[in-house]
């Protein structure tokens, strides 16, 4: 895992409102009631590491022939694994961070960077619970409706803010609503993005989905249940801790487990896996 920091240093940083290793921690929103978020989170700061795929069990997503960031919707794998990804960031739930860390749940966060201003330390705690912080633009527009300079601003400035706050520049983009065009891919590359990660299924946590009702689950292909390599979309919404427990139960009952999607992506596409997987017997 990148950027390990001693737990004692991180806890002290949480108490003092300072960031270990130079990562800034934002103050709470004015008018918030109850204990400061940093006080609630001091017990959940600590890096996690995730299992890597078994050699020969998966097929590495290929680069695009045009040299631009490829668009990935699922991972081709024989393992019964799914990948949890959570978008936006407008709801802050310390219980959720604690659950992620205690249950060792691999999650990739696609952070809309405007939300750093209110509770930046919340996502710092998420980062230290093991969630990679990737790019979901500055203000969540429909990218396909914007011109090149507007798209560049949305992607580059979001990456700048996330790098400044969390010590690593995003290399994976999820365009809001899954909407993008060739301009998006071009400017994303200019901003340091290596791949665009969409999804194959959505858990409509805290809301209702078309035809599936409240807290419903729907596949993009119209099928039912989980499939190996599914990338599942969720959102930071009120009640997220309970919603996570729900989907973890579904995943376990179906004989699957959550895995870290970054460990199934090669470094050339923004992940942690070698670009040439080791040989297997």
C-alpha positions as CSV (number, residue, x, y, z in Angstrom):
1,X,0.0,0.0,0.0
2,X,1.3,3.4,-0.8
3,X,2.3,6.0,1.8
4,X,2.2,4.0,5.0
5,X,2.1,6.2,8.1
6,X,2.4,4.9,11.7
7,X,-1.0,4.5,13.3
8,X,0.1,6.5,16.4
9,X,1.0,9.4,14.2
10,X,-2.3,9.3,12.4
11,X,-4.3,9.2,15.6
12,X,-2.3,12.1,16.9
13,X,-3.0,14.0,13.7
14,X,-6.7,13.3,14.0
15,X,-6.8,14.6,17.5
16,X,-4.9,17.8,16.7
17,X,-6.6,18.4,13.4
18,X,-3.2,18.0,11.6
19,X,-2.4,15.6,8.8
20,X,0.4,13.1,9.2
21,X,2.9,13.1,6.3
22,X,1.8,16.5,5.3
23,X,-1.8,15.7,4.2
24,X,-4.1,18.5,5.3
25,X,-7.2,17.8,7.2
26,X,-10.1,20.2,6.7
27,X,-12.1,21.6,9.6
28,X,-15.7,20.8,10.1
29,X,-18.5,22.8,8.4
30,X,-19.6,25.8,10.4
31,X,-22.8,25.0,12.3
32,X,-22.2,21.3,12.6
33,X,-23.5,19.8,15.8
34,X,-22.1,17.0,17.9
35,X,-18.5,15.9,18.3
36,X,-16.1,17.1,15.6
37,X,-15.7,14.6,12.8
38,X,-12.0,14.2,13.5
39,X,-12.8,13.2,17.1
40,X,-15.3,10.6,15.8
41,X,-12.7,9.2,13.3
42,X,-9.5,9.0,15.4
43,X,-10.1,5.4,16.2
44,X,-10.5,4.3,12.6
45,X,-7.3,5.6,11.0
46,X,-5.0,2.9,9.8
47,X,-3.8,1.6,6.4
48,X,-5.2,-1.6,4.9
49,X,-3.8,-3.9,2.3
50,X,-5.9,-6.1,0.0
51,X,-5.4,-9.5,-1.5
52,X,-4.1,-9.7,-5.0
53,X,-5.7,-12.0,-7.6
54,X,-4.5,-15.5,-8.0
55,X,-2.1,-15.9,-11.0
56,X,-4.0,-17.1,-14.0
57,X,-7.4,-16.3,-12.6
58,X,-8.1,-13.1,-14.5
59,X,-7.5,-11.3,-17.7
60,X,-5.9,-7.9,-17.6
61,X,-7.9,-5.1,-19.2
62,X,-6.1,-4.1,-22.3
63,X,-5.0,-0.6,-23.3
64,X,-6.9,1.3,-26.0
65,X,-5.5,1.1,-29.5
66,X,-5.8,4.9,-29.8
67,X,-3.6,5.5,-26.8
68,X,-6.3,7.3,-24.8
69,X,-7.6,6.0,-21.4
70,X,-9.7,2.8,-22.0
71,X,-13.2,2.5,-20.7
72,X,-13.6,-0.4,-18.3
73,X,-17.0,-1.7,-17.2
74,X,-16.1,-5.0,-15.5
75,X,-13.1,-7.3,-14.9
76,X,-12.8,-10.6,-16.6
77,X,-12.0,-13.1,-13.8
78,X,-12.7,-16.6,-12.7
79,X,-12.8,-15.7,-9.1
80,X,-16.1,-15.1,-7.4
81,X,-15.3,-11.5,-6.6
82,X,-17.1,-8.2,-7.1
83,X,-15.7,-4.6,-6.7
84,X,-17.4,-2.0,-4.6
85,X,-17.1,1.6,-5.8
86,X,-18.7,4.7,-4.2
87,X,-19.3,8.0,-5.8
88,X,-19.7,11.7,-4.9
89,X,-19.1,12.4,-1.2
90,X,-21.8,14.7,0.1
91,X,-22.7,12.6,3.2
92,X,-20.2,11.9,6.0
93,X,-20.7,8.9,8.2
94,X,-18.0,8.0,10.8
95,X,-19.8,4.6,11.4
96,X,-19.3,3.7,7.8
97,X,-15.6,4.4,7.9
98,X,-15.3,2.3,11.1
99,X,-17.2,-0.6,9.4
100,X,-15.0,-0.5,6.3
101,X,-11.9,-0.7,8.5
102,X,-13.1,-3.3,11.0
103,X,-14.6,-5.6,8.3
104,X,-11.7,-4.9,5.9
105,X,-13.9,-4.0,3.0
106,X,-12.0,-2.9,-0.1
107,X,-13.7,0.1,-1.7
108,X,-12.7,2.6,-4.4
109,X,-14.0,6.1,-3.9
110,X,-14.7,8.4,-6.8
111,X,-14.6,11.7,-5.1
112,X,-16.3,14.9,-6.3
113,X,-13.7,17.3,-5.1
114,X,-16.0,20.1,-4.1
115,X,-16.9,18.0,-1.1
116,X,-13.3,18.1,0.3
117,X,-14.0,21.6,1.5
118,X,-16.6,20.6,4.0
119,X,-15.2,17.4,5.6
120,X,-11.8,16.7,4.0
121,X,-10.7,14.7,7.0
122,X,-13.5,12.2,6.4
123,X,-12.1,11.1,3.1
124,X,-8.6,11.2,4.7
125,X,-9.9,8.6,7.1
126,X,-11.4,6.7,4.2
127,X,-8.1,6.8,2.5
128,X,-6.4,5.3,5.6
129,X,-9.1,2.7,5.9
130,X,-7.9,1.5,2.5
131,X,-10.0,3.3,-0.1
132,X,-8.2,4.8,-3.1
133,X,-9.4,8.3,-3.9
134,X,-10.1,8.7,-7.6
135,X,-11.5,11.4,-9.8
136,X,-15.3,12.2,-10.1
137,X,-14.8,15.8,-11.4
138,X,-15.0,19.1,-9.4
139,X,-18.8,19.6,-9.4
140,X,-20.5,16.6,-11.0
141,X,-21.6,17.9,-14.5
142,X,-22.7,15.9,-17.5
143,X,-19.3,15.9,-19.2
144,X,-20.6,15.1,-22.7
145,X,-22.4,18.5,-22.7
146,X,-19.2,20.5,-22.0
147,X,-16.5,21.9,-24.3
148,X,-12.8,20.9,-24.0
149,X,-11.7,23.6,-21.6
150,X,-14.6,23.1,-19.3
151,X,-13.9,19.3,-19.2
152,X,-10.2,19.9,-18.6
153,X,-11.1,22.2,-15.7
154,X,-13.4,19.6,-14.2
155,X,-10.9,16.8,-14.4
156,X,-7.5,18.5,-13.8
157,X,-8.7,20.7,-11.0
158,X,-10.3,17.7,-9.2
159,X,-7.1,15.8,-9.5
160,X,-5.1,18.7,-8.2
161,X,-7.3,19.0,-5.1
162,X,-7.3,15.3,-4.4
163,X,-3.5,15.1,-4.7
164,X,-3.1,18.1,-2.4
165,X,-5.4,16.7,0.2
166,X,-4.5,13.0,0.1
167,X,-1.0,12.7,-1.2
168,X,-1.7,10.8,-4.4
169,X,-2.8,12.1,-7.8
170,X,-5.9,10.2,-9.2
171,X,-5.2,8.0,-12.3
172,X,-8.8,6.7,-12.8
173,X,-11.8,8.8,-13.8
174,X,-15.5,8.0,-13.4
175,X,-17.4,10.6,-15.3
176,X,-20.7,11.6,-13.6
177,X,-23.7,9.7,-14.9
178,X,-21.3,7.6,-17.0
179,X,-21.5,10.3,-19.6
180,X,-18.4,11.1,-21.7
181,X,-17.2,11.6,-25.2
182,X,-13.8,11.4,-27.0
183,X,-13.0,14.9,-25.7
184,X,-13.4,13.6,-22.2
185,X,-10.9,10.8,-22.9
186,X,-8.4,13.2,-24.5
187,X,-8.4,15.8,-21.7
188,X,-8.4,13.1,-19.1
189,X,-5.2,11.8,-20.5
190,X,-3.7,15.3,-20.4
191,X,-4.7,15.5,-16.7
192,X,-2.9,12.3,-15.9
193,X,-5.8,9.9,-16.1
194,X,-5.0,6.4,-17.3
195,X,-8.4,4.7,-17.5
196,X,-12.1,5.4,-17.2
197,X,-13.9,3.0,-14.9
198,X,-17.7,2.7,-15.3
199,X,-19.8,-0.1,-13.7
200,X,-21.7,-3.3,-14.6
201,X,-24.3,-3.1,-11.7
202,X,-25.7,-0.6,-9.3
203,X,-26.9,-0.8,-5.7
204,X,-29.4,2.0,-5.4
205,X,-28.4,2.5,-1.7
206,X,-30.6,5.1,0.0
207,X,-32.7,5.7,-3.0
208,X,-35.0,3.9,-5.5
209,X,-33.8,2.5,-8.8
210,X,-35.9,2.0,-12.0
211,X,-37.9,-1.2,-11.6
212,X,-36.0,-2.3,-8.5
213,X,-37.4,-0.1,-5.7
214,X,-35.7,1.4,-2.7
215,X,-32.2,-0.1,-2.0
216,X,-32.6,-2.1,-5.1
217,X,-29.9,-3.8,-7.2
218,X,-29.8,-3.7,-10.9
219,X,-27.4,-5.1,-13.5
220,X,-26.6,-3.1,-16.6
221,X,-27.1,-6.2,-18.8
222,X,-30.6,-6.8,-17.4
223,X,-29.6,-10.0,-15.6
224,X,-30.0,-10.9,-12.0
225,X,-27.6,-11.2,-9.1
226,X,-23.8,-10.9,-9.2
227,X,-21.3,-12.1,-11.8
228,X,-17.6,-12.5,-11.3
229,X,-15.8,-9.3,-11.9
230,X,-18.8,-7.0,-11.4
231,X,-18.0,-3.4,-10.7
232,X,-20.8,-2.2,-8.5
233,X,-21.8,1.5,-8.2
234,X,-22.9,3.0,-4.9
235,X,-23.1,6.5,-3.5
236,X,-22.2,8.3,-0.3
237,X,-25.7,8.8,1.1
238,X,-27.3,8.9,4.5
239,X,-27.4,5.5,6.2
240,X,-24.4,4.2,4.3
241,X,-23.1,2.0,7.1
242,X,-26.4,0.0,7.2
243,X,-26.5,-0.1,3.4
244,X,-23.0,-1.5,3.3
245,X,-24.0,-4.2,5.7
246,X,-26.9,-5.1,3.4
247,X,-24.9,-5.5,0.3
248,X,-22.1,-7.4,2.1
249,X,-24.7,-9.9,3.3
250,X,-26.0,-10.3,-0.3
251,X,-22.5,-10.8,-1.6
252,X,-21.7,-13.4,1.1
253,X,-25.0,-15.2,0.6
254,X,-24.3,-15.5,-3.2
255,X,-20.9,-17.0,-2.5
256,X,-18.9,-14.0,-3.5
257,X,-16.5,-11.6,-1.8
258,X,-15.5,-8.0,-2.3
259,X,-12.0,-7.4,-3.8
260,X,-9.9,-4.3,-4.5
261,X,-10.4,-3.4,-8.2
262,X,-7.1,-1.5,-8.2
263,X,-5.3,-4.9,-7.7
264,X,-6.9,-6.1,-10.9
265,X,-5.8,-3.1,-13.0
266,X,-2.3,-2.8,-14.4
267,X,-0.2,0.2,-13.4
268,X,-0.4,1.5,-16.9
269,X,-4.2,1.8,-16.4
270,X,-3.9,3.3,-12.9
271,X,-3.9,0.2,-10.8
272,X,-1.4,-1.8,-8.7
273,X,-0.9,-4.9,-10.8
274,X,2.3,-5.4,-12.8
275,X,1.7,-4.6,-16.5
276,X,2.9,-8.2,-17.2
277,X,1.4,-10.6,-14.7
278,X,3.8,-13.2,-13.2
279,X,3.9,-16.6,-14.9
280,X,1.8,-19.4,-13.2
281,X,2.0,-23.1,-13.2
